[in-house]
Amino acid sequence: MVDFRYHLVSLVSVFMALAIGVILGAGPLQNSIGTTLSSQVESLRKSRDEARTEADAANNALSENEKQLDSAGTQLVGGTLKDRRVAIVALPGVEESELKAAEDKVSKAGATVTATVTLADAYAASSANPYRNTLARSLAQYVGEKDDADSHVVIASGVSRLLFMGAADPNMTVVRDALTAKDNQMIQIQGDVEGGVQAVVVVTPKKMEIDKSAATPAAETKSVSNGYVKMVKTFSSKGPTVTAGEGTSSTSLLAKVREAKGAGSTVDSLDTVAGRINVAIAVASEIKGSHVQLGQGDGAQAVIGTRVDAPANREQKAKLSALAPENVKAATLAGE
């Protein structure tokens, strides 16, 4: 057992140490510690101010470079899409800022964005499969597809005909009414689709929206993605089609479209000045008959700077007129 004298010596040692510390801190070491701390604080403050100054300078330089690139891009694409009509197709989840980005240089290239078609959530959702299959069977004869064709292909064929042919399609009213039916809406249309367009720009969202009540989200995501890829491929088979979106992720819907064969042109990094310039270049390339993959992601051509002028309207009209005979046949079948 430890006796009382041991505890007493321990306590005395503790108090002596405290006393020595107080005396030294208040005396010989006081100025030294205070000076050191003040010096360190001042050094940190100076480093912070220098870092802030450098960051501001870098941001100003970046902003100025973007302004110059934007101006140069406008000159590069100016007139390349003169008198052309373009439609925008927005997938669920696309924000207004993304739509404006897609329209930016296309408009400054001389084109008119005549219509925006927004897809409803049910357009590709698995929960809408029964209705979509029924709708496809009833629409197939009006859009030149076989009765047993994939429902995604049939409906996309209907949308593409609305956009590319407009009122030139004798079945336009039937198709439009079916796709915009109030109770089972597949698409919403803003603007004029009667005049037809020479190109379509499909805008993908930053993050694809899916039915949150789906039992297996991963399977639903894959199913919805496949539906949209089929849609883009169908659009591309009917006329010039460009798919654009923000970011460069290799797992994005845009990347899946890029990997697919026969899906037209793609543009990533839509949230950058270069991305917006590339949309106009891609549209002109498509109208000219070439598919391009532009941007910074996998499989893209990173360099911009080549001017591409869309061919004369008469050449494009000749291409679109090839859709008419098939459509007339469909109208005949519908009347039987």
C-alpha positions in Angstrom: 0.0 0.0 0.0 1.3 3.5 -1.0 1.7 5.6 2.1 0.7 9.3 2.6 4.2 10.6 2.1 4.2 9.4 -1.5 1.0 11.2 -2.4 2.3 14.4 -0.7 5.5 14.3 -2.7 3.5 13.8 -6.0 1.2 16.7 -5.3 4.1 19.0 -4.4 5.8 18.1 -7.7 2.7 18.9 -9.7 2.2 22.3 -8.1 5.9 23.1 -8.5 5.7 22.3 -12.2 2.7 24.5 -12.6 4.3 27.4 -10.7 7.5 27.2 -12.8 5.4 27.2 -16.0 3.4 30.3 -14.9 6.6 32.1 -13.9 8.3 31.3 -17.2 5.3 32.1 -19.3 4.7 35.4 -17.6 8.4 36.3 -17.7 11.3 35.2 -20.0 9.2 33.2 -22.5 6.3 35.6 -22.8 7.7 37.8 -25.5 9.3 34.9 -27.4 6.0 32.9 -27.6 3.9 36.0 -28.5 6.4 37.1 -31.1 6.4 33.6 -32.7 2.6 33.3 -32.8 2.2 36.8 -34.2 4.7 36.1 -36.9 3.0 32.9 -37.9 -0.4 34.6 -38.0 0.9 37.4 -40.2 2.6 34.9 -42.5 -0.7 32.9 -42.9 -2.6 36.1 -43.5 -0.1 37.2 -46.2 -0.3 33.7 -47.9 -4.1 33.9 -47.9 -4.1 37.3 -49.5 -1.6 36.3 -52.1 -3.6 33.1 -52.9 -6.8 35.2 -53.2 -5.1 37.6 -55.5 -3.8 34.8 -57.7 -7.2 33.1 -57.8 -8.9 36.4 -58.8 -6.3 36.9 -61.5 -6.8 33.4 -62.8 -10.6 33.7 -62.8 -10.4 37.1 -64.7 -8.0 35.6 -67.2 -10.3 32.5 -67.7 -13.3 34.8 -68.1 -11.5 36.9 -70.6 -10.4 33.9 -72.6 -13.9 32.5 -72.6 -15.2 35.8 -73.9 -12.6 35.8 -76.7 -13.4 32.1 -77.5 -17.1 32.9 -77.6 -16.6 35.8 -79.9 -14.3 33.8 -82.2 -16.8 30.9 -82.1 -19.6 33.1 -83.2 -17.6 34.3 -86.1 -16.5 30.8 -87.0 -20.1 29.4 -87.2 -21.7 32.6 -88.4 -23.9 32.0 -91.5 -23.2 28.2 -91.6 -26.8 27.5 -90.8 -28.4 30.4 -92.6 -32.2 30.1 -93.1 -32.2 26.6 -91.6 -34.9 25.3 -89.2 -33.8 23.3 -86.2 -35.9 21.6 -83.5 -34.7 20.8 -79.9 -35.8 17.5 -78.2 -35.4 17.7 -74.4 -35.2 14.5 -72.4 -36.8 14.5 -68.9 -34.6 16.3 -66.4 -33.0 18.8 -68.8 -32.8 22.3 -67.3 -33.7 25.5 -69.1 -30.0 26.6 -69.0 -29.0 23.4 -70.9 -31.7 24.2 -73.6 -30.4 27.7 -74.0 -26.8 26.4 -74.3 -27.9 24.0 -77.1 -29.6 26.8 -78.9 -26.9 29.5 -78.4 -24.5 29.0 -81.3 -27.1 27.3 -83.5 -29.1 30.5 -83.5 -26.0 32.6 -84.0 -25.0 30.4 -87.0 -28.2 31.7 -88.7 -30.7 28.9 -87.9 -34.1 29.3 -86.4 -35.1 27.1 -83.5 -38.7 26.6 -84.5 -39.9 24.1 -81.8 -38.9 22.4 -78.6 -40.3 18.9 -77.9 -40.1 17.8 -74.3 -40.4 14.1 -73.6 -42.7 13.0 -70.8 -41.4 10.7 -68.0 -43.6 7.9 -69.5 -41.8 8.1 -72.9 -39.3 5.5 -71.9 -40.3 4.3 -68.4 -40.9 0.6 -67.9 -44.1 1.3 -66.1 -45.5 2.7 -69.3 -44.7 -0.4 -71.4 -48.3 -1.6 -71.7 -49.6 1.7 -73.0 -46.6 2.4 -75.2 -46.9 -1.0 -76.8 -50.6 -0.4 -77.5 -49.9 3.0 -78.9 -47.1 1.7 -81.1 -49.4 -0.9 -82.7 -52.0 1.7 -83.5 -49.4 4.2 -84.9 -47.2 1.9 -86.9 -49.3 2.1 -90.1 -49.2 5.9 -89.9 -45.4 6.2 -89.6 -44.3 3.6 -92.1 -43.2 1.0 -89.5 -44.2 -2.7 -89.3 -46.9 -3.7 -86.9 -44.6 -5.7 -84.8 -41.8 -3.1 -84.8 -40.2 -2.2 -81.4 -42.5 0.3 -79.6 -39.6 2.8 -79.0 -38.8 2.8 -82.8 -42.4 3.3 -83.8 -43.0 6.2 -81.4 -39.6 7.8 -82.2 -40.5 7.5 -85.9 -43.7 9.4 -85.2 -41.9 12.2 -83.4 -39.2 12.4 -86.1 -41.8 12.7 -88.9 -43.5 15.5 -87.0 -40.3 17.4 -86.8 -38.7 16.6 -90.2 -41.8 16.7 -92.3 -44.3 18.7 -90.5 -47.5 19.5 -92.4 -46.0 17.7 -95.5 -46.9 14.5 -93.7 -50.7 13.8 -94.4 -50.8 11.8 -91.2 -49.3 14.7 -89.1 -52.5 15.4 -87.2 -53.2 11.8 -86.3 -49.6 11.3 -85.0 -49.5 14.5 -83.1 -52.8 14.0 -81.4 -51.8 10.5 -80.4 -48.5 11.5 -78.9 -49.8 14.6 -77.1 -53.0 13.0 -75.7 -53.8 14.6 -72.4 -54.3 11.4 -70.4 -51.3 9.6 -71.8 -48.9 12.2 -73.0 -45.7 11.1 -74.6 -44.4 14.5 -75.6 -45.1 18.2 -75.1 -44.6 20.6 -78.1 -43.7 24.2 -77.9 -43.4 26.2 -81.1 -44.2 25.4 -84.7 -43.7 21.9 -86.1 -45.8 22.3 -89.2 -43.0 23.9 -91.3 -40.6 20.9 -90.7 -37.0 21.2 -89.8 -33.6 20.4 -91.4 -32.0 19.1 -88.2 -32.8 17.9 -84.6 -30.7 18.5 -81.5 -31.4 16.0 -78.7 -30.4 17.4 -75.3 -29.6 14.9 -72.5 -29.7 15.8 -68.8 -26.8 15.9 -66.4 -28.4 13.0 -64.5 -31.0 10.8 -66.1 -34.3 10.7 -64.3 -35.9 7.3 -63.7 -39.0 6.1 -62.0 -38.1 6.1 -58.3 -40.7 3.5 -57.5 -39.0 1.0 -59.8 -38.2 -2.3 -58.0 -34.7 -2.5 -59.4 -33.3 1.0 -60.2 -30.2 -0.4 -62.0 -32.4 -2.4 -64.4 -34.8 0.6 -64.9 -31.8 2.8 -65.7 -30.6 0.4 -68.3 -34.0 0.0 -69.9 -34.7 3.7 -70.1 -31.2 4.3 -71.6 -31.8 1.7 -74.2 -35.1 3.3 -75.1 -33.5 6.7 -75.6 -30.6 5.3 -77.7 -33.2 3.6 -79.9 -35.0 6.9 -80.2 -31.8 8.8 -81.3 -30.9 6.0 -83.8 -34.4 6.3 -85.3 -34.2 10.1 -85.5 -30.8 9.7 -87.3 -32.3 7.3 -89.8 -34.9 10.0 -90.7 -32.7 13.1 -90.8 -29.7 15.0 -89.4 -29.5 14.4 -85.7 -27.1 15.7 -83.0 -27.1 14.6 -79.4 -25.6 17.0 -76.9 -25.1 17.1 -73.1 -23.0 18.4 -70.3 -20.0 16.6 -68.9 -17.7 13.9 -70.2 -18.7 10.9 -68.1 -18.2 7.6 -69.8 -21.3 6.2 -68.1 -23.6 9.0 -69.2 -26.5 8.6 -71.6 -24.6 10.7 -74.1 -21.7 8.3 -73.9 -24.0 5.4 -74.6 -25.4 7.2 -77.7 -21.9 7.9 -78.9 -21.0 4.2 -78.6 -24.1 3.2 -80.6 -23.8 2.7 -84.4 -26.0 4.8 -86.6 -26.9 7.4 -83.9 -25.8 10.5 -85.7 -23.4 13.1 -84.2 -22.7 13.9 -80.5 -21.3 16.8 -78.6 -20.2 16.6 -75.0 -19.2 19.5 -72.6 -22.3 21.5 -73.5 -21.7 23.6 -70.3 -18.6 25.1 -71.9 -18.1 27.7 -74.7 -16.4 25.1 -76.8 -19.3 22.7 -76.4 -21.8 25.3 -77.6 -19.7 26.1 -80.6 -19.4 22.4 -81.4 -23.2 22.0 -81.4 -23.5 24.4 -84.4 -20.6 22.7 -86.1 -22.2 19.3 -85.6 -25.5 20.4 -86.9 -23.9 21.8 -90.1 -21.9 18.6 -90.5 -25.0 16.4 -90.2 -26.9 18.5 -92.8 -23.9 18.1 -95.0 -24.0 14.4 -94.5 -21.2 13.7 -92.1 -21.3 12.3 -88.5 -19.0 13.9 -86.0 -18.2 13.2 -82.3 -17.0 16.5 -80.8 -15.9 17.4 -77.2 -13.5 16.2 -74.6 -14.9 12.8 -73.6 -14.0 9.3 -74.8 -14.3 8.9 -78.5 -14.6 12.6 -79.3 -12.6 14.8 -81.6 -11.3 17.4 -79.1 -10.2 20.1 -81.7 -12.6 22.8 -82.9 -11.9 25.5 -85.4 -13.0 24.0 -88.7 -15.8 25.9 -90.4 -18.5 23.7 -91.8 -21.2 25.2 -94.0 -24.5 23.4 -94.5 -25.4 22.7 -98.1 -28.1 24.7 -99.9 -31.7 24.2 -98.9 -32.6 22.5 -102.1 -30.1 19.6 -101.4 -31.6 19.0 -98.0 -35.2 19.1 -99.3 -34.2 16.4 -101.8 -33.1 14.2 -98.9 -36.3 14.8 -96.8 -38.6 14.2 -99.8 -37.4 10.6 -99.7 -39.6 10.1 -96.7 -42.8 11.1 -98.5 -43.5 7.9 -100.6 -43.3 5.7 -97.5 -45.6 8.1 -95.7 -48.1 8.0 -98.6 -48.1 4.2 -98.5 -48.8 4.4 -94.8 -51.8 6.7 -95.4 -53.1 4.3 -98.0 -52.9 1.4 -95.5 -54.7 3.5 -92.9 -57.6 4.1 -95.3 -58.1 0.4 -96.1 
